Amino acid sequence: MLGQEQHRRPPIVLLLLILIVYVSGVSSRTLTIANHCGHTVWPGILSSSGSPALETTGFALEPGQSRSLPAPHGWSGRLWGRTHCTVDSTGKFACVTGNCGSGRLDCAGHGAKPPATLAEFTFDGHGGMDFYDVSLVDGYNLPMLVVPHHTHGAAAGPNCVLTGCVMDLNAACPAELRVGMGSDDGRAVACRSACEAFGSAEHCCHGEHGNPNTCWPTAYSQFFKKSCPRAYSYAYDDATSTFTCGGGGVSYSITFCPSTTRRSHREQEAASASPTLDPLRTSPRAGRVPTRNLSLADVSGIDPIAESASRPCSSSSSSSRGRASGNGIAGAPLTTGGLRSGGGGQGSQVEEAGCWAAVGTLPGRAAA
């Protein structure tokens, strides 16, 4: 009798294998990183403190190449592209933009030296949601597009949409923010943030400007915002720049130099003629560009992403994420889901994450 019962029961090993396959199928996701640029890009990856790690922290992608990385449950971190990388006679690896300072191909726990376009993720955060954004808070070096891909019938939600900065901003970068190759050709390879360029508390949202009520958009942050309306342009730009997807069943593609960056020669000339901004014009009355002036009419035809923007933010949402500039992990998504409590509370922030302030002042801001 005992032998018959043992024969009828499935082996414990088989049950464990079925459980492992089921769990991995539910929670599996990938980050697919693609290079559509006409030159090599060296992606760098930095995981947040306490987050599980990805299988690599840095590698090379030739033009047209892509690589998929499995992302574990609860992963949080940032990803960027390094450009103009070389190895010197001693074997030290270094890049002109996005350099992580490890001296090696892999970044090994080091973040990007600004300026660099950042993609930031927190998976399975608050309420089981994924939170993601593209940030220009630390400046810009490459066009980038992040696209969620729904799998396993995931309930993605209305804020589960593409985001990024698909325009080439280097040619249009104000002279005082421009980073060149150091040669005589004058070619710009990156565009610094005003915080990186000037270091003032007002531009960096530090000190008395370290909260959403005293840290406002400046003319410089509006240069980035008008060109790339869904990307973070300054520390408290949450309302139009944080996006969410139902966790677990969503994978993401990150593309450098997506095809939407192609512009006509006339548009390139117009971008190159961008006027120089005055760093002294930073007071709310003299130099601020009120957010109410930033509408879809301003950005349609500049960034194709803007044309798909749909839902306006409600006046009750509160911007309180509070990113820090620099190459430390402080600017990465928070483990609570990329948002801090404050203002209307975390629940209202999660509900409003990713909304687009097409008309009106950013929530929590007074019109200038």
C-alpha positions as CSV (number, residue, x, y, z in Angstrom):
1,M,0.0,0.0,0.0
2,L,2.8,2.4,0.9
3,G,4.6,1.6,-2.3
4,Q,1.4,2.3,-4.3
5,E,1.0,5.8,-2.6
6,Q,4.6,6.7,-3.3
7,H,4.1,5.7,-6.9
8,R,1.0,7.9,-7.3
9,R,2.6,11.0,-5.7
10,P,4.7,13.2,-8.0
11,P,8.3,13.4,-7.0
12,I,9.2,16.4,-4.8
13,V,11.9,17.4,-7.3
14,L,9.3,17.6,-10.1
15,L,7.0,19.8,-7.9
16,L,9.9,22.2,-7.2
17,L,10.8,22.4,-10.9
18,I,7.2,23.3,-11.8
19,L,7.1,25.9,-9.0
20,I,10.4,27.5,-10.2
21,V,9.1,27.6,-13.8
22,Y,5.8,29.2,-12.8
23,V,7.4,31.8,-10.6
24,S,10.1,32.7,-13.1
25,G,7.5,33.0,-15.8
26,V,5.4,35.4,-13.7
27,S,8.2,37.7,-12.6
28,S,10.6,37.5,-15.6
29,R,11.4,40.6,-17.5
30,T,14.2,41.9,-19.7
31,L,15.9,45.2,-20.4
32,T,16.8,45.2,-24.1
33,I,19.4,47.9,-24.9
34,A,19.9,48.9,-28.6
35,N,22.3,51.2,-30.4
36,H,20.8,52.9,-33.4
37,C,23.6,55.5,-33.4
38,G,26.1,55.7,-36.2
39,H,29.0,55.1,-33.7
40,T,29.8,52.7,-30.9
41,V,28.0,53.3,-27.5
42,W,29.2,51.7,-24.3
43,P,26.2,51.3,-21.9
44,G,26.9,51.7,-18.2
45,I,24.7,50.4,-15.4
46,L,24.5,51.3,-11.7
47,S,22.2,49.4,-9.4
48,S,20.8,51.2,-6.3
49,S,22.1,50.4,-2.9
50,G,20.4,47.2,-1.6
51,S,19.1,46.3,-5.1
52,P,19.9,43.0,-6.7
53,A,22.4,43.4,-9.5
54,L,22.2,42.8,-13.3
55,E,24.5,40.4,-15.0
56,T,26.8,43.2,-16.2
57,T,27.6,46.8,-15.4
58,G,29.1,47.9,-18.7
59,F,29.7,46.6,-22.2
60,A,30.0,47.8,-25.8
61,L,27.4,48.1,-28.5
62,E,28.4,48.6,-32.1
63,P,26.0,50.4,-34.5
64,G,22.9,48.2,-35.0
65,Q,23.7,45.9,-32.1
66,S,21.4,45.2,-29.1
67,R,21.7,43.1,-25.9
68,S,19.0,41.8,-23.6
69,L,19.6,41.6,-19.9
70,P,17.3,39.7,-17.5
71,A,16.2,42.0,-14.7
72,P,15.5,40.4,-11.3
73,H,12.4,41.2,-9.1
74,G,12.8,44.4,-7.3
75,W,15.7,45.7,-9.4
76,S,16.3,49.5,-9.1
77,G,19.0,51.5,-10.8
78,R,20.1,53.7,-13.7
79,L,21.5,53.1,-17.2
80,W,23.3,55.5,-19.6
81,G,25.4,55.5,-22.7
82,R,29.1,56.3,-22.8
83,T,30.7,57.8,-25.9
84,H,34.1,58.4,-27.4
85,C,35.8,55.7,-25.3
86,T,39.4,54.7,-25.6
87,V,42.0,52.5,-23.9
88,D,45.4,54.2,-23.1
89,S,48.8,52.6,-23.2
90,T,48.4,51.4,-19.6
91,G,45.2,49.6,-20.4
92,K,43.0,52.2,-18.6
93,F,39.5,52.5,-20.2
94,A,37.9,56.0,-20.3
95,C,35.2,57.9,-22.1
96,V,34.7,61.5,-23.0
97,T,31.0,61.4,-22.0
98,G,29.3,59.3,-19.4
99,N,32.6,58.0,-18.0
100,C,32.1,56.0,-14.8
101,G,35.7,56.2,-13.7
102,S,36.3,52.5,-13.1
103,G,39.1,52.4,-15.6
104,R,37.5,49.3,-17.1
105,L,34.8,48.4,-19.6
106,D,32.4,47.5,-16.7
107,C,31.5,50.3,-14.3
108,A,31.8,48.1,-11.2
109,G,29.6,50.2,-8.9
110,H,30.5,53.6,-10.3
111,G,28.0,56.1,-11.7
112,A,28.1,58.3,-14.7
113,K,30.1,61.5,-14.6
114,P,27.8,64.3,-15.8
115,P,26.6,65.2,-18.3
116,A,24.8,62.0,-19.3
117,T,21.3,61.1,-20.3
118,L,19.9,58.7,-17.7
119,A,17.2,56.0,-17.8
120,E,16.1,55.2,-14.3
121,F,14.0,52.3,-13.1
122,T,12.5,50.9,-9.9
123,F,10.8,47.5,-10.5
124,D,8.0,46.1,-8.2
125,G,8.0,49.2,-6.1
126,H,5.1,50.9,-4.3
127,G,1.9,48.9,-4.9
128,G,3.8,46.4,-7.0
129,M,4.3,49.0,-9.8
130,D,7.3,49.7,-12.0
131,F,8.5,53.3,-12.0
132,Y,10.7,54.7,-14.7
133,D,11.9,57.9,-16.2
134,V,14.5,59.5,-18.5
135,S,16.4,62.2,-16.7
136,L,18.4,65.2,-18.0
137,V,19.0,66.5,-14.4
138,D,22.6,65.5,-14.8
139,G,22.7,66.9,-18.4
140,Y,22.5,65.2,-21.8
141,N,24.9,63.3,-24.1
142,L,22.7,61.0,-26.2
143,P,19.2,60.7,-27.5
144,M,17.4,58.0,-25.6
145,L,14.0,56.3,-25.9
146,V,12.4,53.9,-23.3
147,V,9.5,51.8,-24.4
148,P,7.6,49.4,-22.2
149,H,6.5,46.0,-23.7
150,H,3.6,44.3,-22.0
151,T,3.8,40.5,-21.5
152,H,1.9,37.8,-19.7
153,G,-1.3,39.9,-19.9
154,A,0.1,42.5,-17.5
155,A,-2.3,45.3,-16.5
156,A,0.0,48.1,-17.7
157,G,-2.2,51.1,-16.8
158,P,-2.6,54.5,-18.6
159,N,0.8,55.8,-17.5
160,C,2.6,52.8,-19.0
161,V,3.9,54.7,-22.1
162,L,7.1,55.5,-23.9
163,T,9.3,58.3,-22.7
164,G,12.7,59.8,-23.4
165,C,14.6,62.5,-25.1
166,V,14.8,61.7,-28.8
167,M,16.2,65.0,-30.1
168,D,19.9,65.6,-30.6
169,L,20.4,68.5,-28.2
170,N,24.2,68.8,-28.5
171,A,24.1,71.1,-31.5
172,A,21.5,73.3,-29.9
173,C,23.1,73.4,-26.5
174,P,23.8,76.9,-25.1
175,A,27.5,77.8,-25.4
176,E,28.0,78.0,-21.6
177,L,26.7,74.5,-21.2
178,R,28.3,72.9,-24.2
179,V,31.0,70.1,-23.8
180,G,33.3,69.7,-26.7
181,M,35.9,67.1,-27.8
182,G,38.8,69.5,-26.9
183,S,39.8,69.7,-30.6
184,D,39.5,72.6,-33.0
185,D,36.4,71.4,-34.8
186,G,34.1,72.9,-32.1
187,R,31.9,69.8,-32.2
188,A,29.6,69.4,-29.1
189,V,29.5,66.0,-27.6
190,A,27.3,66.7,-24.5
191,C,25.3,69.4,-22.8
192,R,25.7,70.1,-19.1
193,S,23.0,71.0,-16.7
194,A,23.0,74.5,-15.2
195,C,23.8,72.8,-11.8
196,E,26.9,71.2,-13.2
197,A,27.9,74.4,-15.0
198,F,27.3,77.0,-12.3
199,G,27.0,75.0,-9.1
200,S,24.5,77.4,-7.5
201,A,22.0,76.2,-4.9
202,E,19.2,77.7,-7.0
203,H,20.2,75.6,-10.1
204,C,21.0,72.5,-8.0
205,C,18.0,72.6,-5.7
206,H,20.2,72.6,-2.6
207,G,20.0,74.5,0.6
208,E,17.1,76.9,0.9
209,H,16.1,75.7,-2.6
210,G,16.0,72.1,-1.6
211,N,12.3,71.6,-1.7
212,P,9.6,71.8,-4.5
213,N,8.2,75.1,-3.2
214,T,11.5,77.0,-3.6
215,C,13.1,75.0,-6.5
216,W,11.6,76.3,-9.7
217,P,12.3,75.7,-13.4
218,T,14.9,78.0,-14.8
219,A,15.6,79.2,-18.4
220,Y,18.2,76.4,-18.7
221,S,15.9,73.6,-17.5
222,Q,13.2,74.9,-19.8
223,F,15.7,74.5,-22.7
224,F,15.7,70.8,-22.0
225,K,12.0,70.6,-21.2
226,K,10.8,72.3,-24.3
227,S,12.9,69.9,-26.4
228,C,12.1,66.8,-24.4
229,P,8.8,67.4,-22.5
230,R,8.6,63.9,-20.9
231,A,12.2,63.9,-19.6
232,Y,13.2,65.2,-16.1
233,S,14.6,68.7,-16.6
234,Y,15.2,69.6,-13.0
235,A,15.0,68.0,-9.5
236,Y,11.3,68.4,-8.9
237,D,10.0,67.8,-12.4
238,D,7.9,64.8,-11.2
239,A,4.5,65.6,-12.5
240,T,5.4,65.3,-16.2
241,S,8.3,62.9,-16.0
242,T,7.7,59.8,-13.9
243,F,5.9,56.9,-15.5
244,T,4.4,53.7,-14.1
245,C,3.6,50.2,-15.4
246,G,1.9,47.2,-13.7
247,G,4.9,45.3,-12.3
248,G,6.1,41.8,-13.2
249,G,4.9,41.4,-16.7
250,V,6.5,44.4,-18.4
251,S,9.8,44.4,-20.1
252,Y,11.6,47.5,-21.4
253,S,13.6,48.5,-24.4
254,I,16.2,51.3,-24.1
255,T,17.3,52.7,-27.5
256,F,20.2,55.1,-28.1
257,C,19.7,57.4,-31.1
258,P,16.2,56.2,-32.1
259,S,15.1,56.9,-35.7
260,T,12.9,59.8,-34.5
261,T,16.1,61.9,-34.0
262,R,16.3,62.5,-37.8
263,R,15.7,66.1,-38.6
264,S,15.8,68.1,-41.7
265,H,18.9,70.3,-42.5
266,R,16.8,73.3,-42.0
267,E,15.8,72.2,-38.5
268,Q,19.4,71.5,-37.6
269,E,20.4,75.0,-38.7
270,A,17.6,76.5,-36.6
271,A,18.7,74.4,-33.6
272,S,22.3,75.6,-34.0
273,A,21.1,79.2,-33.9
274,S,19.7,78.8,-30.4
275,P,20.5,82.0,-28.4
276,T,22.8,82.0,-25.5
277,L,21.1,82.1,-22.1
278,D,22.1,84.4,-19.4
279,P,23.0,82.5,-16.2
280,L,22.4,85.6,-14.1
281,R,18.7,85.7,-15.1
282,T,17.5,83.2,-12.5
283,S,15.2,85.2,-10.2
284,P,11.4,84.3,-10.4
285,R,10.6,87.6,-12.1
286,A,13.6,88.2,-14.2
287,G,14.8,85.0,-15.6
288,R,12.3,82.2,-14.9
289,V,10.3,80.8,-17.7
290,P,6.9,80.2,-16.2
291,T,5.7,76.6,-16.7
292,R,2.3,77.9,-17.8
293,N,4.0,79.0,-21.1
294,L,5.0,75.4,-21.9
295,S,2.2,73.8,-23.8
296,L,1.8,71.1,-26.5
297,A,1.8,73.9,-29.0
298,D,5.4,74.8,-27.9
299,V,6.7,71.3,-28.3
300,S,4.8,69.6,-31.1
301,G,7.0,69.3,-34.0
302,I,10.1,69.5,-31.7
303,D,9.8,66.2,-30.0
304,P,7.6,63.4,-31.5
305,I,7.0,62.1,-28.0
306,A,5.1,65.2,-27.1
307,E,2.5,64.5,-29.8
308,S,1.4,61.3,-27.9
309,A,1.1,63.1,-24.6
310,S,-2.5,63.0,-23.5
311,R,-3.6,63.3,-19.9
312,P,-3.1,66.6,-18.0
313,C,-2.1,66.6,-14.4
314,S,-4.7,67.5,-11.8
315,S,-4.1,70.5,-9.6
316,S,-4.0,68.3,-6.5
317,S,-0.9,66.3,-7.4
318,S,2.3,67.1,-5.7
319,S,5.9,67.0,-7.0
320,S,8.1,65.7,-4.3
321,R,10.6,63.2,-5.6
322,G,13.5,65.4,-5.0
323,R,16.4,64.2,-7.2
324,A,19.9,65.1,-6.4
325,S,22.4,66.0,-9.2
326,G,25.7,64.3,-9.5
327,N,26.9,60.8,-10.3
328,G,25.8,59.3,-6.9
329,I,22.9,56.9,-6.5
330,A,20.9,59.7,-4.8
331,G,19.4,60.5,-8.2
332,A,18.2,57.0,-8.9
333,P,14.6,55.9,-8.3
334,L,13.8,55.4,-4.7
335,T,12.9,51.9,-3.4
336,T,9.5,53.1,-2.4
337,G,8.7,53.3,-6.1
338,G,10.5,56.4,-7.1
339,L,8.3,58.8,-5.1
340,R,8.6,60.3,-1.6
341,S,5.6,61.1,0.6
342,G,4.6,64.8,0.8
343,G,2.1,67.2,-0.5
344,G,-0.9,65.2,-1.4
345,G,0.6,62.0,-0.1
346,Q,2.2,59.1,-1.9
347,G,-1.1,57.6,-3.1
348,S,-2.0,60.8,-5.0
349,Q,1.5,61.0,-6.4
350,V,1.4,57.5,-7.7
351,E,-1.9,58.1,-9.3
352,E,-0.6,61.3,-11.1
353,A,2.8,59.9,-12.0
354,G,3.5,60.4,-15.7
355,C,0.7,62.9,-16.4
356,W,1.5,65.7,-18.8
357,A,1.0,69.4,-17.8
358,A,-0.1,70.5,-21.2
359,V,-1.6,73.7,-20.0
360,G,-1.2,75.5,-16.7
361,T,1.4,75.7,-14.0
362,L,3.1,72.6,-12.6
363,P,1.3,71.3,-9.5
364,G,2.7,72.9,-6.4
365,R,4.1,75.9,-8.3
366,A,2.9,79.4,-8.2
367,A,2.7,81.2,-11.5
368,A,5.4,83.8,-11.9
